[in-house]
Structures are given as C-alpha cells and as structure tokens.
Amino acid sequence: MTEQERQIGEEVVPEDELVEEEEPAAEESAPAPIHDESYLRLAADFDNYKKRVAREYLEVTARANERLLNELLPVLDDLERALEAAASHEEAKLEEGVQLVHRSLASLLERHGLSEIEAEGAFDPHVHEALLSQPGEGAESGTVLQVIQKGYRLGDRVLRPTRVIVSE
C-alpha cells in the first residue's frame, strides 16, 4: 500500500495503525460442533422423556381400567344369574336379581366418586340439559318439571347432564 492509499481525508495514517480485517481463526469455529452435539443430545433426551411419559401414562390408564373392570365382574355375574332366573320364568327371583345388580353397580360407581345430580327445583344450565319446555301448573318459570334421564358427576366434573323438562 502506498502512502496516498493510507490517507483518510486530509489525515495520513501510519502503516502500523492500520487495522486490517482479520478472518476468524479456525479455532473459534471448532466449538460450534460441540454446541451442536450438546443440543442434539439434549433434544434426543427430551424426545426420550416424552416417549417414556406417554408410555407410563398408558400403563397407569391400563391399570386403572383393569382395576375398575375387575370390580365390575361381580356385577356381571349377578346379571347373568338374573337372566338365568328370567329364563326359568321365576319373576320374583328375576326382580330380586335385577335389584341386586342395580345396588351392586350403584355402590361400585359411588365408591369411585360418581354421584347423581339432583334435579329438584330451579333449572341450572351447568348441570341440566333442557329437552323441552312446557307450561307447568302452579310451577314458576324455569323450574324442573320432570327428569327424562339422570345426570351424573365424577367429583366436581359433570359427566352427563340431567336431561329435564322445564316449565315455561
């Protein structure tokens, strides 16, 4: 470079003060693959974690279903006995058998947190489903007149709303 090329405006810059652009050293680019490897390792670990959690969730769900089904087997046995009584035309035993099955199943479901939603009084859209509205003699507007299908809740969650007829 000549002396004239080193001039900036009117000022002359000595050669030892010139700053030339340096290319990045090869050493600085070497750590990048290490970072990439650790990122890939972390991503693989996270993917394995997600797969393990999904597998454990399926196992827990299967065990819970197994336990519930195991408790339902006696109800199935009672129902089969009631059907045998119906086949031999023993009406008293049939009615008794069906009542036994109903009590067993209701008790089992109650032990697992299922409760019936009360339908008495005013219509509540959070727990009731109005199928029909009709004039009710002596009933206030929005009062439940008749239950078409019982509703149930599991803990605080509504599994099935009570289907009702509401007064106009």
WOHUUR-V324221 format. One record per residue. RES is the residue in three letters. D_LAST is the distance of its C-alpha to the last C-alpha in Angstrom with 2 decimals. Layout:
RES|D_LAST / RES|D_LAST
This chain:
MET|99.72 / THR|101.94 / GLU|102.14 / GLN|100.61 / GLU|97.58 / ARG|96.87 / GLN|96.67 / ILE|93.35 / GLY|93.66 / GLU|96.92 / GLU|96.79 / VAL|98.60 / VAL|96.94 / PRO|99.34 / GLU|98.85 / ASP|98.09 / GLU|95.06 / LEU|93.50 / VAL|90.32 / GLU|89.80 / GLU|86.49 / GLU|86.62 / GLU|84.86 / PRO|82.72 / ALA|84.73 / ALA|84.06 / GLU|83.42 / GLU|80.35 / SER|78.66 / ALA|79.36 / PRO|76.62 / ALA|73.88 / PRO|74.02 / ILE|73.75 / HIS|70.54 / ASP|69.29 / GLU|70.16 / SER|68.36 / TYR|65.28 / LEU|65.36 / ARG|65.90 / LEU|62.94 / ALA|60.70 / ALA|61.86 / ASP|61.22 / PHE|57.68 / ASP|57.06 / ASN|58.43 / TYR|56.20 / LYS|53.06 / LYS|54.16 / ARG|54.92 / VAL|51.54 / ALA|49.74 / ARG|51.93 / GLU|51.31 / TYR|47.54 / LEU|47.75 / GLU|49.95 / VAL|47.62 / THR|44.63 / ALA|46.74 / ARG|47.83 / ALA|44.31 / ASN|43.21 / GLU|46.36 / ARG|45.65 / LEU|42.09 / LEU|43.28 / ASN|46.14 / GLU|43.77 / LEU|41.69 / LEU|44.82 / PRO|44.90 / VAL|41.33 / LEU|42.58 / ASP|45.55 / ASP|43.38 / LEU|41.32 / GLU|44.58 / ARG|45.82 / ALA|42.65 / LEU|43.17 / GLU|46.81 / ALA|45.79 / ALA|43.48 / ALA|46.44 / SER|48.60 / HIS|45.96 / GLU|45.72 / GLU|42.12 / ALA|42.44 / LYS|43.81 / LEU|41.18 / GLU|38.30 / GLU|40.19 / GLY|40.89 / VAL|37.31 / GLN|36.25 / LEU|39.13 / VAL|38.10 / HIS|34.52 / ARG|35.85 / SER|38.42 / LEU|36.08 / ALA|33.43 / SER|36.30 / LEU|37.81 / LEU|34.65 / GLU|34.03 / ARG|37.63 / HIS|36.98 / GLY|34.11 / LEU|31.08 / SER|28.32 / GLU|25.01 / ILE|21.86 / GLU|20.04 / ALA|16.40 / GLU|15.91 / GLY|13.72 / ALA|11.81 / PHE|11.09 / ASP|14.34 / PRO|14.96 / HIS|18.63 / VAL|18.59 / HIS|15.43 / GLU|14.66 / ALA|11.24 / LEU|12.38 / LEU|9.42 / SER|5.67 / GLN|5.39 / PRO|5.04 / GLY|6.85 / GLU|9.95 / GLY|11.08 / ALA|8.74 / GLU|7.75 / SER|4.83 / GLY|6.23 / THR|8.11 / VAL|9.86 / LEU|9.98 / GLN|12.85 / VAL|15.44 / ILE|16.78 / GLN|19.59 / LYS|20.97 / GLY|21.56 / TYR|24.88 / ARG|26.57 / LEU|30.29 / GLY|31.33 / ASP|29.08 / ARG|28.16 / VAL|25.08 / LEU|26.60 / ARG|23.54 / PRO|19.91 / THR|17.94 / ARG|15.88 / VAL|12.67 / ILE|9.61 / VAL|6.52 / SER|3.81 / GLU|0.00
